[in-house]
């Protein structure tokens, strides 16, 4: 399985300096690469599609499989049913857990309802879960940097609720209390801004000089790469458009990164229909990128919309290569057809 890639409308060209030329003689679009689907999202979306193919509909999914309105609506049309709570899933049905991960209590709830589960948690999120369990076992106080209410934060916190304290940005550091300042470690939500996270870490280290860092950077490679590309766009683009849904943390962060990097304006849109033509006034160069949950078909639509308004020159700004792929959830790597009867008996009786 590989990450999904698509060539946008007009064929982009890459200049020797990565596409960020100083040319101002006509209107143009700088298209970020990498952008869009990351390996974890690709895996989760394909997992839903494969489950529908193998078991038929409905397949229940706890929370949005990924934070993108178009993806969710597309999967709904294929037979996926998205629910907020486990008790909304009929007993004996198949339920899939989203890429953001869930707490152990959710697995227990599913078992109580005799649900067959498929876990589509992103492996990078699972890594953070395992770190939380390990540090809790060693009786550390764990400072989880993230946004309150985000599904990933809820899932990670559930792994060690008695040891984890949420730190929602640098301004929250003053409120943090620990049992032993010499036995404290930080972890983070994977989709945060790299700069914001390190600002929070620096503030925490100022309060707790012996703060331990996790063995590796918990900000995921896709978040880092997309933010790096946005910074490059912002060097030349007066306007940066980020395609992504309003509940997508990594997409929201890219708008903030673009503005911090010097773009005069940056806006988040679900699709081309949400672009305000007034944003283009006086703009020669438009930067375009998309969140890690966004299929390229939505970016294609924005490219076409911009081309109709004179921005037909599309250049790719490439800042990284991505070759990471994740295998499907283990439940889908087994002999699915042989197990279908055991998982969902009613389906074999039709």
Backbone torsions as a table, in degrees:
resi	resn	phi	psi	omega
1	UNK	NA	134.4	177.5
2	UNK	-123.2	165.0	177.1
3	UNK	-69.9	147.0	-175.5
4	UNK	-78.5	131.1	177.2
5	UNK	-129.4	147.7	179.0
6	UNK	-144.4	143.0	178.2
7	UNK	-86.0	119.0	-177.6
8	UNK	-63.2	159.3	179.2
9	UNK	-22.3	-95.8	178.5
10	UNK	-66.9	140.8	-177.6
11	UNK	-66.9	118.2	179.5
12	UNK	-73.8	155.4	176.2
13	UNK	-122.4	150.1	179.9
14	UNK	-113.8	128.1	179.6
15	UNK	-91.6	162.6	-177.2
16	UNK	-56.5	-28.9	-178.6
17	UNK	-92.5	21.2	177.1
18	UNK	87.5	9.7	177.4
19	UNK	99.0	-13.3	-176.0
20	UNK	-93.2	57.4	-179.4
21	UNK	-73.0	163.1	-177.4
22	UNK	-90.0	9.1	-174.7
23	UNK	-66.0	129.4	-178.6
24	UNK	-124.8	14.8	-171.8
25	UNK	-77.7	-14.7	174.8
26	UNK	-154.1	166.2	-178.5
27	UNK	-72.2	144.1	-175.1
28	UNK	-151.7	167.8	176.4
29	UNK	-122.0	130.4	172.0
30	UNK	-100.7	116.4	-173.7
31	UNK	-102.7	120.4	-175.9
32	UNK	-70.8	141.4	171.4
33	UNK	-142.8	119.7	9.0
34	UNK	-82.9	162.5	176.4
35	UNK	-154.6	173.9	171.3
36	UNK	65.3	-152.8	-172.1
37	UNK	-45.2	129.5	168.7
38	UNK	-97.5	175.2	-176.2
39	UNK	-64.2	-37.2	-179.3
40	UNK	-67.1	-39.9	177.7
41	UNK	-68.8	-46.0	178.9
42	UNK	-55.1	-45.6	179.7
43	UNK	-61.2	-45.0	-176.3
44	UNK	-67.0	-43.4	-179.5
45	UNK	-66.0	-44.3	178.3
46	UNK	-63.7	-34.9	179.1
47	UNK	-60.4	-42.7	177.9
48	UNK	-63.9	-45.0	-179.1
49	UNK	-62.7	-42.7	179.8
50	UNK	-65.6	-40.6	179.4
51	UNK	-63.0	-40.5	178.0
52	UNK	-65.3	-39.2	178.2
53	UNK	-64.3	-42.9	-173.0
54	UNK	-80.2	-41.8	-173.0
55	UNK	-106.1	-13.9	-175.0
56	UNK	80.5	172.7	-179.5
57	UNK	-91.8	155.4	1.0
58	UNK	-89.2	153.1	165.3
59	UNK	-112.5	122.9	179.8
60	UNK	-86.3	140.4	179.0
61	UNK	-127.1	123.7	-179.3
62	UNK	-81.9	115.1	-172.2
63	UNK	68.4	168.8	177.6
64	UNK	-60.9	132.7	-177.8
65	UNK	-57.8	-39.5	170.1
66	UNK	-144.1	162.0	-176.0
67	UNK	-85.5	74.7	173.6
68	UNK	-150.5	123.9	-175.2
69	UNK	-61.0	-44.7	-177.6
70	UNK	-63.4	-44.2	-179.3
71	UNK	-62.6	-45.6	-179.5
72	UNK	-61.7	-45.9	-179.0
73	UNK	-64.9	-37.2	178.3
74	UNK	-64.4	-43.1	179.7
75	UNK	-69.9	-32.9	176.3
76	UNK	-61.9	-40.4	179.3
77	UNK	-65.4	-25.9	179.6
78	UNK	-85.7	-9.3	176.2
79	UNK	121.7	3.9	176.0
80	UNK	-79.4	142.6	176.0
81	UNK	-120.4	120.2	-177.2
82	UNK	-95.3	130.6	-178.8
83	UNK	-128.4	158.1	179.7
84	UNK	-91.0	-34.1	-175.9
85	UNK	-125.0	151.5	-178.2
86	UNK	-62.7	-32.8	-177.5
87	UNK	-72.5	-3.1	174.1
88	UNK	-83.2	-11.1	-178.5
89	UNK	-90.0	125.2	179.3
90	UNK	-58.1	141.0	-179.9
91	UNK	-56.2	141.1	178.6
92	UNK	82.2	2.6	-178.8
93	UNK	-88.9	175.6	174.4
94	UNK	-96.0	132.1	175.8
95	UNK	-128.1	139.0	178.0
96	UNK	-111.9	138.1	176.3
97	UNK	-92.9	139.8	-172.2
98	UNK	-70.5	172.4	-178.6
99	UNK	-63.6	-18.5	-175.8
100	UNK	-80.4	-14.1	178.0
101	UNK	88.4	159.8	179.2
102	UNK	-134.8	162.7	178.6
103	UNK	-78.1	159.4	177.9
104	UNK	-56.0	-30.9	179.8
105	UNK	-61.7	-29.8	179.8
106	UNK	-70.6	-39.4	175.5
107	UNK	-61.7	-39.3	179.3
108	UNK	-65.9	-40.9	178.0
109	UNK	-61.4	-41.2	180.0
110	UNK	-64.5	-40.3	179.7
111	UNK	-64.9	-39.0	179.8
112	UNK	-63.3	-31.3	-179.3
113	UNK	-93.4	8.6	178.1
114	UNK	58.4	42.1	-179.7
115	UNK	-92.9	139.3	170.3
116	UNK	-82.3	125.0	-173.6
117	UNK	-110.7	144.1	171.4
118	UNK	-124.7	121.0	-174.4
119	UNK	-99.0	106.7	-179.7
120	UNK	-98.9	20.0	177.6
121	UNK	-55.6	133.1	177.5
122	UNK	-58.4	132.8	179.4
123	UNK	-55.7	-28.5	178.7
124	UNK	-72.4	-32.7	174.4
125	UNK	-70.2	-41.7	177.3
126	UNK	-57.7	-37.0	177.8
127	UNK	-59.2	-42.9	178.9
128	UNK	-65.9	-40.2	177.2
129	UNK	-57.7	-45.7	-178.3
130	UNK	-65.6	-36.5	177.1
131	UNK	-64.3	-40.7	179.5
132	UNK	-61.0	-44.5	179.5
133	UNK	-62.4	-43.5	-176.8
134	UNK	-65.4	-45.7	-179.1
135	UNK	-69.4	-33.8	177.0
136	UNK	-65.8	-39.4	178.6
137	UNK	-61.2	-32.5	178.3
138	UNK	-88.9	8.5	174.5
139	UNK	64.6	36.3	172.7
140	UNK	-82.3	151.7	161.9
141	UNK	-82.2	128.5	-176.2
142	UNK	-108.7	121.9	177.7
143	UNK	-99.4	108.2	-176.5
144	UNK	-94.5	111.3	179.2
145	UNK	-82.8	120.8	-177.0
146	UNK	178.0	-177.0	-176.8
147	UNK	-104.1	128.1	-177.7
148	UNK	-57.7	133.4	177.9
149	UNK	90.5	-13.0	178.5
150	UNK	-68.7	139.4	-175.0
151	UNK	-57.9	-37.5	180.0
152	UNK	-65.1	-40.7	179.1
153	UNK	-64.8	-42.0	178.5
154	UNK	-61.1	-43.8	-179.7
155	UNK	-65.0	-45.2	-179.5
156	UNK	-66.5	-43.3	179.9
157	UNK	-59.9	-34.0	-178.9
158	UNK	-67.8	-15.9	179.3
159	UNK	-73.8	-27.7	-178.3
160	UNK	-153.2	63.0	-172.6
161	UNK	-59.4	-27.9	-178.4
162	UNK	-82.3	-9.8	-177.0
163	UNK	-114.7	-13.9	-172.5
164	UNK	-100.4	133.2	172.3
165	UNK	-119.5	127.9	179.5
166	UNK	-79.5	134.3	175.1
167	UNK	-119.2	106.9	-173.7
168	UNK	-96.4	71.4	177.7
169	UNK	93.4	167.0	-175.9
170	UNK	-61.1	-29.6	-179.0
171	UNK	-69.8	-16.0	-177.9
172	UNK	-88.9	-8.4	-173.9
173	UNK	-62.9	-36.8	-177.6
174	UNK	-60.2	-24.9	-177.3
175	UNK	-87.3	-7.0	-173.3
176	UNK	-78.1	130.9	174.7
177	UNK	-127.1	142.3	179.2
178	UNK	-130.8	162.3	179.3
179	UNK	-74.6	-43.2	-176.2
180	UNK	-138.4	108.0	-177.5
181	UNK	-62.5	-12.3	178.3
182	UNK	-93.6	0.4	-179.6
183	UNK	-136.4	68.1	-176.8
184	UNK	-140.2	141.2	-177.8
185	UNK	-135.6	152.3	175.5
186	UNK	-109.9	144.8	169.6
187	UNK	-129.1	170.6	-179.0
188	UNK	-146.5	156.3	168.7
189	UNK	-63.1	138.5	-171.3
190	UNK	-74.2	-20.0	-170.7
191	UNK	-100.4	12.1	-178.4
192	UNK	-73.7	165.6	169.4
193	UNK	-66.7	131.6	178.9
194	UNK	-58.4	-45.4	-177.9
195	UNK	-64.1	-43.2	-179.7
196	UNK	-63.0	-41.9	-179.2
197	UNK	-62.4	-45.9	-177.5
198	UNK	-69.6	-29.5	174.9
199	UNK	-64.4	-41.0	177.8
200	UNK	-67.1	-41.9	178.6
201	UNK	-61.0	-43.6	180.0
202	UNK	-61.4	-40.6	178.8
203	UNK	-66.1	-39.5	178.2
204	UNK	-65.3	-40.2	179.6
205	UNK	-67.1	-29.0	176.1
206	UNK	-66.3	-31.6	-180.0
207	UNK	-89.0	-34.9	-179.0
208	UNK	-126.5	85.4	-174.8
209	UNK	-56.5	-26.2	-178.2
210	UNK	-97.3	19.5	178.2
211	UNK	-56.7	129.1	179.9
212	UNK	-90.8	139.8	175.5
213	UNK	-96.4	151.7	176.8
214	UNK	-64.1	160.7	-174.7
215	UNK	-63.2	-22.1	177.2
216	UNK	-147.2	163.0	-176.6
217	UNK	-66.3	124.6	-178.2
218	UNK	-83.7	-14.5	173.4
219	UNK	-66.9	125.5	-170.8
220	UNK	-72.0	155.5	-177.2
221	UNK	-56.5	-38.7	-176.1
222	UNK	-67.9	-41.1	176.8
223	UNK	-61.3	-46.8	179.5
224	UNK	-60.5	-49.0	-176.5
225	UNK	-62.7	-41.6	-178.2
226	UNK	-69.7	-35.1	177.9
227	UNK	-71.4	-36.8	176.3
228	UNK	-62.1	-42.2	179.3
229	UNK	-64.8	-39.3	179.1
230	UNK	-64.2	-40.2	177.6
231	UNK	-60.2	-39.1	178.6
232	UNK	-66.3	-42.4	177.4
233	UNK	-58.6	-42.6	-174.2
234	UNK	-65.3	-17.5	177.2
235	UNK	-65.8	-29.6	-173.7
236	UNK	-122.4	-18.7	-174.7
237	UNK	-95.0	130.0	174.6
238	UNK	-73.5	-30.0	-179.6
239	UNK	-127.4	131.5	174.8
240	UNK	-117.9	122.2	177.0
241	UNK	-102.9	125.9	176.8
242	UNK	-110.2	120.5	177.3
243	UNK	-87.7	123.6	-178.9
244	UNK	173.9	161.2	-178.8
245	UNK	-84.5	158.0	-174.8
246	UNK	-66.3	-20.6	179.2
247	UNK	-98.5	13.1	178.9
248	UNK	-93.2	109.3	-177.3
249	UNK	-59.7	-45.5	-176.2
250	UNK	-67.8	-30.2	177.6
251	UNK	-70.3	-43.5	177.5
252	UNK	-59.8	-42.0	-179.7
253	UNK	-61.3	-36.4	-177.9
254	UNK	-66.0	-34.8	174.8
255	UNK	-61.1	-45.7	179.5
256	UNK	-63.2	-42.1	179.8
257	UNK	-62.4	-41.7	179.5
258	UNK	-60.5	-44.7	-179.4
259	UNK	-66.8	-42.3	179.0
260	UNK	-65.0	-28.0	-177.4
261	UNK	-86.5	-1.6	173.4
262	UNK	118.0	-3.8	177.5
263	UNK	-65.7	138.0	179.9
264	UNK	-67.3	-31.2	-179.9
265	UNK	-151.8	149.4	175.8
266	UNK	-150.3	138.4	-176.0
267	UNK	-137.1	146.6	176.2
268	UNK	-101.1	127.8	179.2
269	UNK	-134.2	146.2	175.6
270	UNK	-75.5	-31.5	-177.6
271	UNK	-163.9	178.7	-176.7
272	UNK	-60.9	-29.3	-178.4
273	UNK	-64.0	-16.0	-178.7
274	UNK	-96.1	-0.3	-179.8
275	UNK	-77.6	133.9	175.7
276	UNK	-92.9	120.0	-177.0
277	UNK	-59.4	-24.4	179.6
278	UNK	-64.5	-22.6	179.0
279	UNK	-62.4	-24.4	-174.8
280	UNK	-83.1	-7.1	-176.2
281	UNK	-60.4	121.0	178.8
282	UNK	75.5	7.3	-176.9
283	UNK	-95.9	123.8	176.0
284	UNK	-93.1	-41.0	-175.0
285	UNK	-121.0	124.2	177.1
286	UNK	-108.0	126.6	172.5
287	UNK	-90.0	140.3	-177.4
288	UNK	-135.3	129.9	176.0
289	UNK	-148.8	-177.8	-179.5
290	UNK	-150.7	153.7	-179.6
291	UNK	-70.0	168.5	-174.3
292	UNK	-70.9	-7.4	178.2
293	UNK	-107.2	13.3	-170.6
294	UNK	-105.7	122.2	175.0
295	UNK	-72.9	150.5	-174.2
296	UNK	-67.1	-17.1	178.2
297	UNK	-59.4	-32.3	179.3
298	UNK	-73.7	-35.0	176.2
299	UNK	-68.6	-39.4	177.3
300	UNK	-56.3	-41.0	-179.6
301	UNK	-63.0	-38.1	178.5
302	UNK	-69.3	-40.3	178.2
303	UNK	-60.1	-43.3	178.5
304	UNK	-64.2	-42.5	179.5
305	UNK	-60.8	-44.2	179.9
306	UNK	-68.1	-37.9	179.8
307	UNK	-62.0	-38.0	178.9
308	UNK	-64.9	-16.4	-179.2
309	UNK	-111.5	19.9	172.0
310	UNK	98.3	-1.2	179.7
311	UNK	-99.1	67.3	-174.9
312	UNK	-91.5	-13.2	-179.9
313	UNK	-86.7	110.7	-177.0
314	UNK	-113.1	121.6	178.1
315	UNK	-118.0	138.4	178.3
316	UNK	-90.0	129.9	174.4
317	UNK	-104.4	103.8	-174.3
318	UNK	-102.5	121.4	-177.6
319	UNK	-116.6	-9.9	-179.6
320	UNK	-162.6	155.5	171.5
321	UNK	-102.3	138.4	176.2
322	UNK	-121.7	121.0	179.7
323	UNK	-126.1	6.2	-177.5
324	UNK	-71.8	135.1	172.5
325	UNK	-134.8	153.3	177.2
326	UNK	-120.2	139.8	176.7
327	UNK	-69.7	158.7	179.4
328	UNK	-63.7	159.1	175.2
329	UNK	-51.4	145.1	-173.8
330	UNK	-57.0	-31.5	-179.4
331	UNK	-63.8	-26.1	-179.2
332	UNK	-97.1	-6.1	177.8
333	UNK	-91.3	-11.0	176.6
334	UNK	-81.4	-178.7	179.3
335	UNK	-73.6	90.7	-172.6
336	UNK	-62.3	-41.9	-176.8
337	UNK	-64.5	-38.2	-179.8
338	UNK	-68.5	-29.6	-176.4
339	UNK	-92.3	-12.1	-174.3
340	UNK	-57.6	-42.6	-178.1
341	UNK	-63.1	-38.5	-178.4
342	UNK	-73.0	-33.9	-178.6
343	UNK	-74.7	-44.3	-174.9
344	UNK	-131.9	86.8	-176.6
345	UNK	-59.8	-41.0	-179.1
346	UNK	-58.5	-29.2	-177.9
347	UNK	-66.9	-26.9	-178.8
348	UNK	-84.0	-11.3	-176.2
349	UNK	-95.3	-7.1	-179.5
350	UNK	-71.8	NA	NA
